[in-house]
Each structure stands twice: as C-alpha cells, then as structure tokens.
Amino acid sequence: MTFKDYLQSLRGKRVAVVGMGISNTPLIERLLEAGISTIICDQRSRAELGALSEKFEHLGAAFRLGEQYLKNLDADVIFRTPGLMPTHPDILAAVARGAVLTSEMEVFFTVCPCMTIGITGSDGKTTTTSIIAELLRREGSRTIHVGGNIGTPLLCIADDMSPDDIAVLELSSFQLVSMRQSPDIAVVTNLAPNHLDVHNDMEEYAEAKSHIFAHQTPGDRAVFNFDNDFTREYAAAAPSENILFFSRQAQVRDGVFLENGMIYTSHDGQAESLMTADDILLPGVHNIENFMAAFAAVRGFVSRDVMIDTARTFNGVAHRIELVRERSGVRYYNDSIATSPTRTMAGLKSFDKKVILIAGGKDKGVPFDTLGGEIIAHVKTLVLTGHAADQIRDAVVNAPGYTAGTPEIIMQPDFAEAIKTAADAAGAGDVVILSPACSSFDRFKNFEERGNAFRDIVKGL
C-alpha cells in the first residue's frame, strides 16, 4: 500500500489528529488537501496554536481545544501524538466505540517502500541513529532518510522514496508502545528506568521498548547490548535468527566488542580487529558503545574504511556533550539531552577530571540515588536548578562517601544565573557541563530549547 492508497482508504471517514505538533502538522495538511474530514484535537487554545491553525481552518479543519479536547471524541480513525498514551481513558472510550487508533509512525511502517533501521534505548539512541545515518551516507550507494523521534516526519514523503533507499528511525517508548510492526534492523542501545512519570512501571516501559523487535521475521536483524541485563534478556525473546551483540565487557560470538582498547568485529566466533577505541573522536565510553551498536547495525552495508573514517571525523550531535566554546581556558559542554540520571552519569564519565556540573529540571519519577555517588566521584562543584534540585542535592548528601564541600553544592533557582554561577566557579583547565538528569518541562518546551538557551548564555559570557 502507498500513502496515496492509504489516504484514499480514509475517504468518507472522520479522522481526528491529536496534537498539532511537528510530526502531525504535515499529516494534517495532507489529510485536508485530500478532502478528508479532519478534526484537530489539542490542549492549547487557538491563540496558542497560532497562524497555522487559521490556515487549517480555511482548508476545512474542525477543532477540539482546551482541557476537554478528548472528551466524547467521535471519530473513525485517531492519530495520536507520541506524548499521548493509548491507555488514556478518553482514547480507550473512543476505541471502545469503534475508533481505530494509530499514529504517524505506525502508518509510515505500513506504507514505507524501503528498508527500515530502528533504534531505541534509554540512552544513546539519538547519537546511534545519527552515526548509522552518517555511515550509510558516506558509503554513498543509497539515499538515506532520518526520522521518527528526530529528523523530518517521513509519512508524507513516503511515496517519494525508492525501494533502494533506507529509512533510519529513532523510536521512543511513546512511539513504540502501540506499534505492531518492527523495522528490518532493530537496535536496542540499553535499558534503564526512564519515563516512569508516564509509564505505569518499569515493566510497561520495557514492554513498549520490546516492540522494536517483537514483530520482526526470522530473516530480519536485531542488535542488542550484551552488557545490559534487560537487553541481553530481550535477545532470547527476539524472533529474528540474525542476532548481533555489542559489548565493552565481553567477547561476543556475533557482533562487535571491545578488548584491551581494540574494537573487533566477530562472525561465528571469528574475530577481526577494526580500529582502536582512541580512533573514535567523540569522548566517553558510552560513545564507544554507540559506535559499536552502529557498526553491528550496518554490517554488510558499509565498508571497513568508511567505518574507520567516520569514527575519526564524526563530531557528534547538538545537545549531546556538545562543545559550545572555550573561554579563558574553560570548556563549556551542552549535554541537555541528558534527561535521565544514567545519561548524566555517562556524560560525567566522559572526562578524565572532576567537572563543574549544572543539573536539575523536572523529575520524571526516576530515583537519583545512584547519581548521588557518581556526582561525588566526578564533580567538584554542583550547581542545581529547577524543580528537582532538592531531590538531587539530597541524593548527593545522603550518598556514601559524601563530606561537606565535596562537591560544593550551590542552589540557584534561575537557569541563567546557574550558568553564570558555574562560570564564576571555573578556572583555567576546568570543564563546565550542563547535564541535567531531568526533563526540561519545568521551564522549557523540550531539551533542545534548554540546550539552545544554555548555548546562547555561554556564548554571551
């Protein structure tokens, strides 16, 4: 089925699109242009939706806005935004009345004409997705599309894709929770408690993530982190007969592993050296893992020379331990993507000296206990801001080995002042890093907006 065919199948039906966000906006436009009865459902007001809502109204859209935007929703097909769980009571009621619940990404899998590579995980999925796309682009033999949780919404351009193309998709638990299709190549970077403010518990979160491989066929490929208990167990349940592991801690029979500073590829127990870990430009052991996961995903599609060249020259993704500037001998890094304690811990371990850390934001229901000990080990000055500042401070103070002043803890509610406070505490040779361990939603729309604000303030120092 093509996307054009899918749109044709919607004729005569009432279609509700929940959330007028980045992924759904092109979809709304295409639905309206195809003459399909479209209802835009959003918690925001018309004033907050802005001029685009006026354009959609002129094209024939109806609106359900405000707090009761999903109450008694009458539609034949509902496109949910990733942030809306399918277990929402109003959505369940609509489905019980006969509505079909889907999403932009679910329909994309139905109409996509080319190979798909999907990447998920609690940490590292954006960088791994970007590395995979870069490797494939540099190989140069196919057109590469990047989408899902990053990049461009792909559904509305699916009919322009060729069967020889490759779609590389970062997939969040919110997108995967209702997925009943899996990509041709599935990569799970790791799994740790995350988004427990949205998912009911860790079991539900892990189940959502498992959908990236659960619907594969035996001929598909699945790549798992051997060093992570959750993902190693995933492999036993995967239907694919082509399972590859990556590991920093053990030799794996099939996949990619690190031993004594050398990265090896292995097939049926036969290992071949690929490059040294020092060849990877991006700092941190977690980026060694990200590259190993990517190498496993593209095995057979990308040459050894391209792998080595990409590792040596790829300088990363914005907001992911991004070097913003060096000022008076102090390096400032933007790691706004670190919305979980495990991500912040990985960032701290990227440096061979104690750093000045700016942390805090909206609590996602994930405990900070383990983070407390890592902050003691890797941080000389801790500047805390945002709603979870007190919780992080308590985790540090109550961690084994804490003594007053080690690290120094400074509470600064204002975000801009927190950055200036960190800068004042820094001297030549120091590293200042924004790595919040929390979501941004206490004061920013998303981690990108938070990272951009950090970048602007740092450049203005």
C-alpha positions in Angstrom: 0.0 0.0 0.0 1.2 3.5 -0.8 0.5 6.6 1.3 -1.8 7.8 -1.6 -3.7 4.5 -1.3 -3.9 4.9 2.5 -5.4 8.4 2.1 -7.9 7.1 -0.4 -9.0 4.5 2.2 -9.8 7.3 4.6 -12.4 9.0 2.3 -15.8 9.2 3.9 -14.3 8.7 7.4 -13.9 11.2 10.3 -10.2 11.5 11.2 -9.0 13.0 14.5 -5.4 14.1 14.8 -4.3 14.6 18.4 -1.7 17.2 18.8 -0.8 19.9 16.3 2.9 19.2 16.7 5.9 18.7 14.5 5.1 15.1 13.4 1.4 15.7 12.8 1.4 19.1 11.1 2.4 17.7 7.6 -0.1 14.9 8.1 -3.0 17.4 8.9 -2.2 19.3 5.7 -2.2 16.2 3.5 -5.4 15.0 5.0 -7.1 18.3 4.4 -5.7 18.6 0.8 -7.1 15.1 0.1 -10.6 16.3 1.2 -10.7 14.1 4.3 -12.9 15.2 7.2 -10.2 16.2 9.8 -10.6 17.2 13.5 -7.6 18.8 15.2 -7.5 17.9 18.9 -5.1 19.9 21.1 -5.0 21.1 24.7 -3.8 24.5 23.6 -6.1 27.5 22.6 -6.4 28.9 19.1 -4.2 31.8 20.2 -1.5 29.4 21.3 -1.8 27.3 18.1 -1.0 30.5 16.1 -1.5 31.4 12.4 -1.2 27.8 11.2 -4.5 26.9 12.8 -6.1 29.6 10.7 -4.7 28.1 7.5 -6.0 24.7 8.5 -9.4 26.1 9.3 -9.6 27.7 5.8 -8.8 24.2 4.4 -11.8 22.8 6.3 -10.4 21.5 9.6 -12.6 21.3 12.7 -11.1 21.9 16.2 -11.5 20.4 19.7 -9.4 22.5 22.0 -8.7 23.0 25.7 -8.8 20.7 28.7 -11.7 18.6 27.5 -10.3 18.2 24.0 -10.6 14.4 24.0 -13.9 14.1 25.9 -16.5 12.1 23.9 -14.3 12.2 20.8 -16.3 11.0 17.9 -14.0 9.7 15.1 -13.4 6.7 12.9 -9.6 7.0 13.0 -7.5 8.7 15.6 -3.9 9.6 15.1 -2.3 10.0 18.5 0.7 12.2 19.2 3.6 10.2 20.8 3.1 12.0 24.1 -0.5 10.7 24.5 -0.6 7.2 25.8 -3.1 4.8 24.2 -4.3 4.0 27.7 -5.8 7.5 28.2 -9.4 7.0 29.4 -10.9 9.1 26.7 -8.9 7.3 24.0 -9.9 3.9 25.4 -13.5 5.1 25.3 -13.3 6.2 21.7 -11.7 2.8 20.7 -14.5 1.0 22.6 -16.9 2.9 20.4 -15.2 1.6 17.3 -12.4 4.1 16.5 -9.1 2.8 15.0 -6.1 4.2 16.9 -2.9 4.7 15.0 -0.1 7.2 14.6 2.1 8.9 12.0 4.9 6.4 12.6 2.6 3.3 12.6 1.2 4.3 9.2 4.7 5.0 7.9 5.7 1.4 8.6 2.6 0.3 6.6 3.4 2.4 3.5 7.2 2.6 3.6 8.6 1.1 0.4 12.2 0.7 1.6 14.4 -0.9 4.3 14.0 0.4 7.8 16.5 0.6 10.6 15.0 1.4 14.0 16.9 2.4 17.1 15.7 2.7 20.6 17.1 2.7 24.2 17.0 4.6 27.4 20.2 6.5 26.4 22.3 6.9 23.3 19.5 6.4 20.7 19.8 9.8 19.0 23.6 9.6 18.7 23.5 6.0 17.5 20.8 6.9 14.9 22.9 9.8 13.7 26.0 7.6 13.4 24.1 4.9 11.5 22.8 7.5 9.1 26.2 9.1 8.7 27.8 5.7 8.0 25.3 4.9 5.3 25.5 8.3 3.7 29.3 8.1 3.5 29.0 4.7 1.9 27.2 6.6 -0.8 25.2 3.9 -2.5 21.7 4.7 -1.3 19.5 7.7 -0.3 19.1 7.9 3.5 16.1 9.3 5.3 16.3 10.1 9.0 13.1 10.3 11.0 11.0 9.0 13.9 11.8 10.9 17.1 14.3 13.1 15.2 14.7 14.5 11.7 11.8 15.0 9.3 8.3 13.4 9.7 8.6 10.8 7.0 5.0 9.6 6.4 4.1 12.4 4.0 7.2 11.8 1.8 6.9 8.0 1.8 5.6 7.9 -1.8 8.7 9.8 -2.9 11.0 7.1 -1.5 12.6 4.4 -3.6 12.8 0.7 -2.7 16.6 1.1 -2.7 16.5 3.8 0.0 17.0 3.3 3.7 14.9 4.9 6.5 16.8 5.3 9.8 14.4 5.8 12.6 14.9 6.8 16.2 11.9 5.3 18.1 10.9 6.3 21.6 8.9 4.2 24.0 5.9 6.5 23.4 6.0 5.7 19.7 6.6 2.0 20.2 4.0 1.4 22.9 1.3 0.8 20.3 3.4 -0.4 17.4 2.6 -3.8 15.9 5.3 -3.7 13.2 9.1 -3.8 13.6 11.9 -2.4 11.5 14.0 -4.7 9.3 17.0 -4.0 11.5 16.3 -3.2 15.2 18.9 -1.8 17.6 18.4 -1.5 21.4 21.3 0.5 22.9 20.4 -0.2 26.5 17.5 -0.1 29.0 17.2 1.5 32.4 14.3 3.1 34.4 13.1 6.1 32.4 9.8 8.0 31.7 8.2 6.5 34.8 6.2 9.6 35.2 4.3 8.5 32.0 4.6 4.7 32.0 2.9 2.9 34.9 6.0 1.0 35.8 9.3 -0.4 34.5 7.6 -3.5 33.1 5.3 -1.4 30.9 8.3 0.7 29.8 10.3 -2.4 28.9 7.4 -3.9 27.1 6.9 -0.8 25.0 10.6 -0.8 24.0 10.4 -4.5 23.1 8.1 -3.7 20.2 11.0 -2.6 18.2 12.0 -6.3 17.6 9.0 -8.3 18.7 7.3 -8.2 15.3 10.3 -9.0 13.2 10.6 -12.0 11.0 13.3 -14.6 11.2 15.2 -13.0 8.3 15.4 -9.6 10.0 18.3 -8.4 12.2 18.3 -7.4 15.9 21.2 -5.7 17.7 21.4 -5.8 21.5 23.7 -4.5 24.2 25.3 -7.6 25.8 26.4 -5.7 28.9 22.8 -4.6 29.8 20.8 -7.2 31.7 17.5 -6.1 30.2 18.7 -6.1 26.6 20.6 -9.3 26.9 17.3 -10.9 28.0 15.5 -9.3 25.1 17.6 -11.4 22.7 16.2 -14.6 24.0 12.7 -13.4 23.0 13.6 -12.0 19.6 12.0 -13.8 16.6 15.0 -12.8 14.4 17.5 -15.5 13.6 20.2 -12.9 13.0 21.0 -11.6 16.5 24.1 -9.5 16.9 25.5 -8.2 20.2 27.9 -5.3 21.1 29.9 -5.3 24.3 32.6 -3.4 26.1 33.0 -6.2 28.7 33.0 -9.5 26.9 33.9 -11.2 23.6 30.7 -11.8 21.7 30.4 -14.6 19.1 28.5 -12.5 16.6 28.7 -8.7 16.6 31.2 -6.1 17.8 33.2 -6.0 21.0 36.0 -4.0 22.8 39.0 -5.7 24.3 42.3 -4.1 25.5 41.4 -0.8 23.7 40.8 -2.5 20.4 37.4 -2.8 18.7 36.7 -6.1 17.0 34.0 -7.4 14.7 33.1 -11.1 15.1 31.2 -13.6 13.0 30.6 -17.2 14.2 33.3 -16.8 16.8 35.9 -15.5 14.3 37.1 -12.0 15.4 38.8 -9.4 13.3 40.3 -6.1 14.6 38.6 -3.0 13.2 40.1 0.1 15.0 41.3 1.3 18.4 38.8 2.9 20.7 41.0 6.0 20.6 40.1 6.3 16.9 36.6 7.5 17.9 36.6 11.3 18.0 33.6 11.6 20.4 34.5 11.5 24.1 33.3 8.9 26.5 32.9 5.2 26.8 29.2 5.5 26.0 30.1 6.7 22.6 32.3 3.7 22.1 29.1 1.7 22.7 27.1 3.9 20.3 29.6 3.3 17.5 29.8 -0.5 18.2 26.0 -0.6 18.0 26.0 1.3 14.8 28.8 -0.9 13.3 26.7 -4.0 14.1 23.6 -2.5 12.5 25.3 -1.6 9.2 27.4 -4.7 8.8 27.3 -5.8 5.2 26.2 -2.3 4.1 29.2 -0.2 5.0 32.9 -0.8 4.3 35.6 -1.1 6.9 37.3 2.1 5.5 34.1 4.1 5.9 33.6 2.9 9.5 37.1 4.0 10.4 36.9 7.3 8.7 33.5 8.1 10.2 34.7 7.2 13.7 37.7 9.5 13.3 35.8 12.5 12.0 32.2 12.4 13.2 31.9 15.2 15.8 28.6 14.4 17.3 25.1 15.8 17.6 23.8 19.1 19.1 23.0 18.9 22.8 24.9 15.7 23.3 28.2 16.6 25.1 28.5 19.4 22.5 31.5 21.6 23.0 30.0 25.1 22.9 33.1 27.2 23.4 36.4 27.5 25.3 36.7 30.7 27.3 39.7 31.7 29.5 40.8 28.1 29.4 37.4 26.7 30.5 35.5 24.3 28.2 31.7 24.5 28.2 29.7 21.5 27.1 26.0 21.3 26.3 24.5 17.8 27.3 20.9 18.9 27.5 19.8 15.6 26.1 20.7 14.0 29.4 17.2 13.8 30.7 17.8 10.8 32.9 20.3 10.0 35.7 22.0 7.3 33.7 22.6 9.7 30.8 24.2 12.2 33.1 26.4 9.5 34.7 27.6 8.5 31.2 28.4 12.2 30.5 30.4 12.6 33.7 32.5 9.6 32.9 33.5 11.1 29.6 36.0 13.3 31.2 39.3 12.4 33.0 38.9 15.1 35.6 36.3 16.4 38.0 33.9 18.8 36.4 31.5 21.6 37.3 28.0 20.2 36.7 24.8 22.1 36.2 21.9 19.8 36.8 18.2 19.8 37.6 14.8 20.1 35.9 11.5 18.3 36.0 11.5 15.0 37.9 10.4 12.0 35.8 9.8 9.7 38.7 13.3 8.1 38.4 15.3 7.9 41.6 18.6 9.9 41.9 20.2 7.6 44.4 22.9 6.1 42.1 23.5 9.5 40.6 24.5 10.9 44.0 27.5 8.6 44.3 28.7 9.4 40.7 28.4 13.1 41.4 30.7 12.7 44.4 33.2 10.8 42.3 33.2 13.0 39.2 32.1 16.6 40.2 34.0 19.3 42.0 31.2 21.9 42.0 27.5 21.1 41.6 25.1 23.9 40.6 21.4 22.8 41.0 18.4 24.5 39.4 14.8 23.5 38.5 12.1 21.6 40.3 14.2 18.5 41.1 17.1 20.5 42.6 16.3 19.5 46.2 16.0 15.8 45.3 19.4 15.7 43.6 21.0 17.5 46.5 19.6 15.0 48.9 20.8 12.1 46.8 24.3 13.6 46.9 24.3 14.4 50.6 23.0 11.0 51.6 25.3 9.1 49.3 28.2 7.0 50.9 31.4 9.0 51.0 29.9 12.4 51.0 31.7 15.1 53.1 30.6 18.7 53.3 32.1 20.7 50.4 33.0 17.6 48.3 31.5 18.5 46.0 30.5 22.1 46.7 26.7 22.3 46.2 25.2 25.6 45.1 21.4 26.1 44.7 20.4 28.6 42.1 16.8 28.6 41.0 17.3 30.9 38.0 18.6 29.0 34.9 20.7 31.8 33.5 22.2 32.6 37.0 23.0 29.0 37.5 25.2 29.1 34.3 26.9 32.3 35.4 27.5 30.8 38.9 29.2 27.8 37.3 31.3 30.1 35.1 32.4 32.0 38.2 33.4 28.8 39.9 35.6 27.7 37.0 39.2 28.3 36.4 41.6 27.6 33.5 41.6 23.9 32.6 38.1 23.3 34.1 35.1 21.7 32.3 31.6 23.2 32.8 28.8 20.9 31.6 25.0 21.2 31.5 23.8 17.6 32.1 20.5 17.9 33.9 19.5 14.3 34.7 15.9 15.6 34.3 13.4 16.5 31.6 13.2 20.2 30.6 9.4 20.6 31.1 9.6 22.7 34.3 10.6 25.7 32.2 11.3 24.7 28.6 9.3 23.1 25.8 12.0 20.4 25.2 15.7 19.6 25.8 16.6 21.4 22.5 15.2 24.7 23.7 17.0 24.2 27.0 20.3 23.4 25.2 19.9 26.4 22.9 19.3 28.7 25.9 22.5 27.3 27.5 24.5 27.8 24.3 23.3 31.4 24.0 24.1 32.3 27.6 27.5 30.7 27.4 28.4 32.4 24.2 27.4 35.7 25.8 29.6 35.3 28.8 
